[in-house]
Amino acid sequence: MAMAAVGVGGALATLLPQRRRGTVTWSGVAAGGRRAGVAVRASYEAGVGVMATKVGMMTYFDPGTGKPVPVTVVGFRDGGNVVTQVKTAATDGYDAVQVGYHGVREDKLTRPELGHLGKAGAPPLRHLQEFRLTAVDGFEPGQPLDFAELFKEGDLVDVSGNSIGKGFQGGIKRHNFKRGLMTHGSKSHRQLGSIGAGTTPGRVYKGKKMPGRMGGTKTKIRKLKIVKIDNDLRVLMIKGAVPGKPGNLLRIAPAKIVGKNIPKN
């Protein structure tokens, strides 16, 4: 029986994905119908992006039509965006560009952080983020990234950031539940209601929508349009709302569109 179990385990091992850095290689015909030897690339960006700071929202009037457009104004702190490390498949197992943002005093960083930035010839920067790419040709450590060169008006971008924390909230606010009657003798106004059956299954299912902490999580809003780029004020005007409150750190990258700038598997 032990030998049979080992044999079954070996057979399953040939069907399960063998993970490597940056790719998942299937060694057999497994779930999804993928053939042997087909490499599936992990998630990556459509292009290098930048970090920025949310300034606030305003109304922008389109010069052509005169129609009002709700936009979020995004600014850039002193120090800008600088390439702090270039990772390649030969040295790190995958291709990526690490970008630093928001210049600070040296005493605000630790010695390892200062050593890492000094090796790249970059000034002291508070935030570091990585953009995983298909190729990193043309990027060098210490290279400044200008948002006006990376983006143009009309481009679609993906904006990520931490959403505003709402604290502990009930089901109506957190999950848009409907409240009960306020009259006619009802005693269930904003209560949650039933959360499951009794003896069977005798427990609450995982993932049940209930009151709890709301907001304060990483959120991405995709395919937002850049309406205006102001080089004098060093700001971007992006149509719509983005996560967080004014002063929040944002990550802006070219929008991922399958078939256009992201190849189909």
NUFI-403093 format. One record per atom (N, C-alpha, C): x, y, z. Coordinates in steps of 0.05 Angstrom, whole numbers, padded with zeros to 5 digits, always signed. Example, Ala and Ser with C-alpha at 12.3 -4.5 7.8 and 13.67 -1.06 7.14 Angstrom:
+00264-00114+00156;+00246-00090+00156;+00264-00066+00156;+00257-00045+00142;+00273-00021+00143;+00258+00001+00157;
//
This chain:
+00016-00024+00000;+00000+00000+00000;+00017+00025+00000;+00039+00024+00015;+00057+00047+00016;+00069+00053-00011;+00077+00031-00025;+00088+00035-00052;+00067+00046-00071;+00042+00037-00068;+00021+00047-00085;+00016+00077-00080;+00017+00084-00055;+00013+00113-00048;+00035+00130-00060;+00060+00120-00058;+00082+00134-00070;+00079+00137-00100;+00069+00116-00113;+00064+00117-00142;+00043+00137-00149;+00021+00138-00133;+00001+00158-00139;+00011+00186-00135;+00027+00190-00113;+00039+00216-00108;+00057+00225-00131;+00073+00206-00142;+00090+00213-00164;+00074+00220-00189;+00051+00206-00193;+00034+00212-00216;+00022+00240-00213;+00013+00247-00189;+00002+00273-00184;+00023+00295-00188;+00047+00289-00180;+00069+00309-00182;+00074+00316-00211;+00070+00297-00229;+00074+00303-00258;+00052+00321-00269;+00029+00321-00256;+00007+00337-00266;+00005+00365-00253;+00017+00368-00229;+00016+00393-00215;+00037+00412-00227;+00031+00439-00226;+00050+00458-00238;+00076+00459-00222;+00098+00459-00237;+00125+00462-00225;+00132+00491-00225;+00133+00504-00202;+00137+00533-00201;+00167+00540-00204;+00171+00560-00220;+00197+00572-00223;+00195+00602-00220;+00217+00616-00217;+00216+00644-00214;+00205+00658-00239;+00183+00672-00236;+00171+00687-00258;+00152+00672-00276;+00154+00645-00276;+00136+00630-00294;+00126+00606-00279;+00105+00594-00290;+00094+00569-00280;+00094+00549-00304;+00110+00529-00302;+00113+00510-00324;+00098+00485-00318;+00081+00476-00336;+00065+00452-00332;+00079+00429-00345;+00084+00408-00329;+00099+00385-00339;+00081+00363-00350;+00055+00367-00349;+00037+00347-00360;+00011+00360-00369;-00007+00344-00379;-00034+00354-00386;-00050+00356-00361;-00054+00380-00351;-00067+00384-00325;-00092+00400-00328;-00102+00411-00305;-00126+00427-00306;-00124+00450-00325;-00146+00456-00339;-00146+00478-00358;-00138+00469-00386;-00129+00444-00389;-00123+00434-00416;-00096+00444-00426;-00079+00455-00409;-00053+00464-00419;-00035+00441-00426;-00021+00443-00448;-00004+00422-00457;+00023+00422-00443;+00038+00400-00445;+00063+00398-00431;+00083+00418-00442;+00099+00430-00424;+00119+00449-00432;+00110+00477-00438;+00085+00483-00433;+00075+00510-00438;+00080+00527-00414;+00094+00550-00417;+00101+00568-00395;+00080+00590-00394;+00069+00595-00370;+00049+00616-00366;+00063+00638-00350;+00065+00661-00362;+00079+00683-00348;+00062+00694-00326;+00075+00701-00304;+00061+00713-00281;+00052+00741-00288;+00036+00753-00270;+00025+00780-00275;+00047+00800-00277;+00046+00818-00296;+00065+00840-00299;+00051+00865-00309;+00065+00887-00308;+00053+00913-00315;+00055+00917-00346;+00038+00934-00356;+00039+00941-00384;+00062+00959-00391;+00074+00972-00371;+00096+00990-00374;+00104+01001-00347;+00127+01014-00346;+00136+01026-00321;+00117+01049-00314;+00113+01052-00288;+00095+01074-00279;+00110+01092-00259;+00095+01108-00245;+00106+01127-00226;+00089+01126-00200;+00100+01137-00179;+00085+01142-00155;+00079+01172-00153;+00057+01179-00140;+00048+01206-00139;+00032+01210-00113;+00024+01235-00108;+00009+01242-00084;-00018+01254-00092;-00039+01245-00080;-00066+01255-00086;-00068+01283-00074;-00077+01302-00090;-00081+01330-00081;-00110+01335-00074;-00128+01326-00090;-00157+01330-00085;-00172+01328-00111;-00198+01334-00110;-00216+01334-00133;-00225+01362-00140;-00232+01365-00166;-00241+01391-00176;-00257+01386-00201;-00269+01407-00211;-00283+01406-00237;-00266+01418-00259;-00262+01403-00280;-00247+01413-00303;-00266+01416-00326;-00265+01439-00339;-00283+01445-00362;-00267+01439-00388;-00278+01420-00403;-00266+01413-00428;-00265+01436-00447;-00240+01444-00457;-00239+01468-00475;-00254+01464-00501;-00257+01439-00510;-00270+01435-00536;-00300+01436-00534;-00311+01423-00513;-00340+01421-00511;-00352+01439-00489;-00335+01448-00471;-00345+01464-00449;-00359+01448-00427;-00359+01422-00429;-00373+01405-00409;-00355+01402-00384;-00368+01401-00361;-00352+01397-00336;-00344+01368-00333;-00320+01363-00325;-00310+01336-00321;-00299+01334-00292;-00308+01315-00276;-00297+01312-00249;-00270+01299-00251;-00249+01312-00240;-00222+01301-00242;-00209+01301-00215;-00190+01283-00212;-00173+01282-00188;-00146+01294-00196;-00137+01313-00180;-00111+01326-00185;-00090+01310-00170;-00069+01301-00184;-00048+01285-00173;-00022+01300-00177;-00007+01304-00155;+00018+01319-00155;+00042+01301-00149;+00066+01313-00150;+00091+01299-00146;+00108+01314-00126;+00117+01300-00106;+00133+01313-00085;+00162+01317-00095;+00177+01332-00078;+00205+01337-00085;+00220+01310-00086;+00238+01309-00105;+00254+01284-00110;+00243+01268-00133;+00217+01271-00139;+00206+01258-00162;+00208+01228-00160;+00208+01215-00183;+00211+01186-00186;+00238+01179-00198;+00252+01161-00185;+00279+01154-00193;+00282+01124-00194;+00295+01113-00214;+00300+01084-00216;+00321+01078-00195;+00315+01060-00176;+00334+01053-00155;+00346+01025-00159;+00334+01009-00176;+00345+00982-00182;+00332+00971-00207;+00349+00957-00223;+00339+00943-00247;+00344+00913-00243;+00323+00898-00242;+00325+00869-00238;+00322+00855-00265;+00338+00835-00269;+00337+00820-00294;+00334+00790-00287;+00326+00775-00308;+00322+00747-00304;+00348+00732-00297;+00370+00743-00306;+00396+00730-00301;+00404+00733-00272;+00398+00755-00259;+00407+00760-00232;+00385+00756-00211;+00360+00761-00218;+00338+00759-00199;+00316+00739-00206;+00318+00728-00230;+00298+00709-00238;+00274+00721-00253;+00272+00747-00254;+00251+00761-00269;+00260+00789-00275;+00245+00802-00293;+00252+00829-00302;+00233+00849-00288;+00245+00869-00275;+00229+00889-00261;+00246+00914-00257;+00232+00937-00253;+00245+00962-00248;+00235+00972-00221;+00253+00977-00202;+00246+00987-00176;+00248+01018-00177;+00227+01031-00168;+00226+01060-00169;+00223+01072-00141;+00238+01093-00136;+00236+01107-00110;+00222+01134-00114;+00210+01144-00092;+00194+01168-00093;+00194+01183-00066;+00192+01209-00067;+00189+01227-00044;+00215+01229-00029;+00230+01250-00037;+00256+01255-00024;+00253+01264+00005;+00270+01253+00023;+00270+01260+00051;+00298+01264+00061;+00301+01272+00086;+00328+01275+00098;+00339+01247+00104;+00366+01246+00105;+00379+01221+00110;+00372+01208+00136;+00367+01225+00157;+00361+01214+00183;+00333+01201+00185;+00318+01203+00163;+00291+01191+00162;+00293+01162+00153;+00316+01153+00143;+00320+01126+00133;+00340+01111+00149;+00339+01084+00147;+00359+01067+00160;+00384+01065+00143;+00405+01056+00156;+00431+01053+00141;+00429+01033+00118;+00415+01010+00121;+00412+00993+00098;+00397+01006+00075;+00377+01022+00081;+00362+01036+00060;+00379+01057+00046;+00395+01071+00062;+00413+01091+00050;+00434+01078+00033;+00444+01054+00042;+00464+01040+00026;+00452+01030+00000;+00428+01020+00001;+00414+01011-00024;+00411+01034-00044;+00402+01057-00034;+00397+01080-00052;+00424+01091-00061;+00444+01092-00043;+00470+01103-00051;+00483+01086-00073;+00479+01060-00072;+00490+01042-00092;+00479+01049-00120;+00454+01059-00121;+00441+01066-00146;+00447+01095-00154;+00460+01110-00136;+00465+01138-00141;+00439+01155-00138;+00420+01145-00122;+00395+01159-00119;+00395+01174-00092;+00380+01196-00090;+00379+01211-00064;+00362+01195-00044;+00362+01203-00019;+00344+01189+00001;+00315+01192-00007;+00301+01169-00010;+00274+01168-00018;+00258+01151+00001;+00233+01160+00007;+00217+01147+00027;+00204+01121+00017;+00193+01122-00007;+00177+01099-00017;+00192+01085-00040;+00191+01058-00040;+00202+01042-00061;+00180+01022-00070;+00176+01021-00097;+00157+01002-00108;+00169+00991-00133;+00159+00967-00141;+00170+00952-00163;+00149+00949-00185;+00159+00953-00210;+00142+00949-00233;+00153+00926-00249;+00138+00904-00250;+00148+00880-00264;+00142+00883-00294;+00162+00880-00310;+00160+00884-00339;+00169+00860-00355;+00163+00860-00381;+00172+00838-00398;+00201+00843-00406;+00210+00868-00406;+00238+00874-00413;+00245+00900-00399;+00271+00902-00392;+00280+00926-00377;+00302+00941-00392;+00302+00938-00418;+00322+00952-00435;+00317+00982-00433;+00338+00997-00430;+00336+01026-00430;+00334+01038-00402;+00333+01021-00381;+00331+01032-00354;+00358+01028-00340;+00366+01048-00324;+00391+01047-00309;+00386+01058-00281;+00400+01047-00261;+00397+01058-00234;+00405+01087-00233;+00389+01103-00218;+00394+01131-00216;+00380+01147-00238;+00366+01134-00257;+00353+01148-00279;+00327+01161-00269;+00323+01187-00273;+00298+01200-00265;+00276+01193-00285;+00251+01190-00275;+00228+01184-00291;+00210+01209-00292;+00205+01219-00315;+00189+01243-00319;+00161+01234-00327;+00141+01242-00311;+00113+01233-00317;+00104+01244-00344;+00114+01267-00352;+00105+01279-00378;+00116+01263-00401;+00138+01248-00398;+00148+01231-00419;+00135+01204-00419;+00126+01194-00396;+00115+01168-00395;+00085+01168-00403;+00071+01190-00398;+00043+01191-00404;+00037+01215-00421;+00014+01213-00435;+00004+01236-00450;-00026+01238-00446;-00037+01261-00453;-00066+01265-00449;-00082+01246-00465;-00102+01234-00453;-00118+01214-00466;-00111+01185-00460;-00087+01181-00447;-00079+01154-00439;-00097+01143-00417;-00100+01117-00417;-00114+01103-00395;-00093+01092-00376;-00099+01095-00350;-00080+01086-00329;-00095+01071-00308;-00080+01054-00294;-00090+01040-00270;-00078+01054-00246;-00096+01062-00227;-00087+01077-00203;-00092+01059-00179;-00071+01055-00162;-00074+01039-00138;-00067+01057-00114;-00080+01050-00091;-00074+01064-00066;-00091+01052-00044;-00086+01061-00020;-00101+01052+00003;-00127+01068+00005;-00150+01054+00007;-00175+01068+00009;-00179+01080+00037;-00198+01098+00039;-00203+01112+00065;-00214+01092+00085;-00202+01091+00109;-00212+01073+00129;-00238+01083+00142;-00258+01066+00144;-00284+01073+00155;-00288+01062+00184;-00269+01046+00193;-00273+01034+00219;-00292+01011+00219;-00303+01003+00242;-00322+00981+00245;-00349+00991+00236;-00361+00978+00215;-00386+00986+00204;-00406+00963+00203;-00431+00969+00203;-00452+00949+00202;-00457+00939+00173;-00476+00920+00171;-00481+00907+00145;-00493+00926+00125;-00509+00946+00134;-00521+00964+00115;-00500+00982+00101;-00482+00993+00116;-00462+01010+00104;-00440+00994+00090;-00433+00971+00102;-00410+00956+00091;-00418+00939+00067;-00442+00928+00067;-00450+00909+00045;-00476+00918+00031;-00485+00942+00037;-00510+00952+00024;-00534+00935+00029;-00536+00924+00054;-00560+00909+00061;-00584+00927+00063;-00608+00916+00060;-00632+00931+00063;-00642+00929+00092;-00650+00952+00103;-00660+00951+00131;-00688+00940+00133;-00696+00934+00158;-00723+00924+00163;-00743+00946+00166;-00767+00939+00172;-00788+00959+00176;-00782+00975+00201;-00790+01000+00201;-00786+01018+00224;-00812+01019+00240;-00834+01009+00230;-00860+01010+00243;-00874+00983+00243;-00899+00982+00249;-00916+00958+00248;-00905+00936+00267;-00893+00945+00289;-00884+00926+00309;-00858+00912+00303;-00844+00920+00282;-00819+00907+00275;-00798+00913+00296;-00782+00893+00303;-00760+00897+00322;-00733+00892+00309;-00734+00890+00282;-00709+00886+00267;-00706+00909+00247;-00692+00929+00256;-00689+00953+00239;-00663+00952+00223;-00641+00951+00236;-00615+00950+00222;-00599+00925+00230;-00613+00905+00241;-00599+00881+00248;-00592+00864+00224;-00573+00846+00228;-00563+00830+00206;-00583+00809+00196;-00597+00797+00214;-00615+00775+00206;-00602+00748+00209;-00613+00728+00196;-00602+00701+00198;-00575+00699+00186;-00557+00684+00199;-00530+00680+00189;-00525+00650+00182;-00547+00634+00182;-00544+00606+00175;-00565+00589+00187;-00565+00563+00180;-00584+00544+00190;-00576+00534+00218;-00592+00515+00229;-00586+00506+00256;-00568+00481+00256;-00581+00457+00260;-00565+00433+00262;-00548+00427+00238;-00560+00432+00215;-00545+00428+00190;-00542+00455+00175;-00519+00466+00171;-00493+00453+00177;-00482+00457+00205;-00496+00472+00221;-00488+00476+00249;-00464+00495+00252;-00459+00512+00232;-00437+00531+00233;-00444+00554+00213;-00427+00574+00214;-00430+00597+00196;-00410+00593+00173;-00420+00595+00149;-00402+00591+00126;-00381+00613+00125;-00357+00605+00116;-00336+00624+00112;-00343+00644+00090;-00335+00669+00095;-00341+00690+00076;-00369+00703+00079;-00383+00695+00100;-00410+00707+00105;-00407+00737+00109;-00424+00752+00094;-00423+00781+00097;-00435+00789+00124;-00418+00802+00140;-00425+00810+00167;-00412+00837+00173;-00421+00850+00195;-00407+00874+00203;-00377+00870+00208;-00361+00891+00204;-00333+00888+00209;-00318+00912+00199;-00292+00910+00199;-00275+00932+00190;-00279+00938+00161;-00282+00964+00154;-00288+00972+00127;-00267+00992+00118;-00258+00989+00093;-00238+01007+00082;-00210+01003+00092;-00192+01021+00085;-00165+01019+00094;-00150+00996+00081;-00158+00988+00057;-00145+00966+00042;-00134+00976+00015;-00115+00961+00004;-00105+00969-00022;-00126+00965-00043;-00130+00986-00059;-00151+00986-00079;-00140+00996-00106;-00149+00983-00127;-00140+00991-00154;-00165+00998-00170;-00164+01021-00183;-00184+01030-00202;-00172+01030-00229;-00184+01015-00248;-00172+01011-00274;-00184+01029-00295;-00167+01034-00315;-00175+01047-00340;-00186+01075-00335;-00172+01091-00320;-00180+01119-00316;-00165+01136-00337;-00178+01156-00347;-00168+01172-00369;-00153+01197-00358;-00129+01202-00369;-00115+01226-00363;-00126+01249-00380;-00138+01268-00366;-00151+01290-00380;-00132+01313-00386;-00114+01319-00368;-00097+01342-00371;-00070+01337-00357;-00048+01345-00370;-00021+01345-00359;-00011+01373-00358;-00005+01383-00334;+00005+01410-00330;+00034+01409-00321;+00052+01415-00340;+00081+01413-00334;+00090+01436-00315;+00076+01459-00316;+00084+01481-00299;+00078+01475-00270;+00054+01465-00265;+00046+01458-00237;+00055+01430-00229;+00065+01414-00249;+00073+01387-00244;+00051+01370-00232;+00028+01370-00246;+00005+01355-00237;-00007+01340-00260;-00021+01318-00254;-00038+01304-00272;-00067+01308-00264;-00085+01310-00283;-00114+01310-00278;-00126+01285-00289;-00136+01268-00272;-00146+01242-00279;-00176+01242-00276;-00191+01233-00296;-00220+01233-00294;-00230+01213-00274;-00247+01222-00256;-00259+01204-00236;-00245+01206-00210;-00252+01188-00192;-00241+01187-00165;-00220+01165-00163;-00201+01170-00145;-00180+01150-00140;-00180+01144-00110;-00168+01122-00101;-00169+01114-00073;-00156+01134-00054;-00166+01135-00030;-00153+01150-00009;-00162+01179-00007;-00151+01192+00014;-00156+01220+00019;-00133+01238+00008;-00136+01264+00008;-00114+01281-00001;-00089+01276+00015;-00066+01274+00001;-00041+01267+00013;-00034+01238+00012;-00053+01222+00001;-00048+01193-00001;-00029+01186-00023;-00012+01165-00018;+00007+01155-00038;-00008+01139-00059;-00002+01145-00085;-00015+01131-00107;+00006+01118-00125;-00002+01096-00137;+00015+01083-00157;+00000+01084-00184;+00013+01097-00203;+00001+01101-00229;+00017+01086-00250;+00003+01068-00265;+00016+01052-00286;-00002+01051-00310;+00009+01046-00334;-00008+01044-00358;-00028+01022-00354;-00053+01027-00364;-00074+01008-00360;-00068+00982-00375;-00074+00960-00362;-00069+00934-00375;-00094+00926-00391;-00090+00923-00417;-00112+00916-00436;-00103+00892-00451;-00116+00869-00446;-00108+00844-00458;-00113+00846-00488;-00093+00838-00504;-00095+00839-00533;-00083+00864-00544;-00079+00885-00527;-00068+00910-00537;-00040+00914-00527;-00036+00916-00501;-00009+00918-00489;-00003+00895-00471;-00021+00876-00467;-00016+00852-00452;-00022+00828-00471;-00002+00811-00477;-00007+00789-00495;-00026+00768-00483;-00042+00755-00500;-00059+00734-00490;-00042+00709-00486;-00050+00694-00465;-00035+00669-00459;-00040+00648-00481;
//
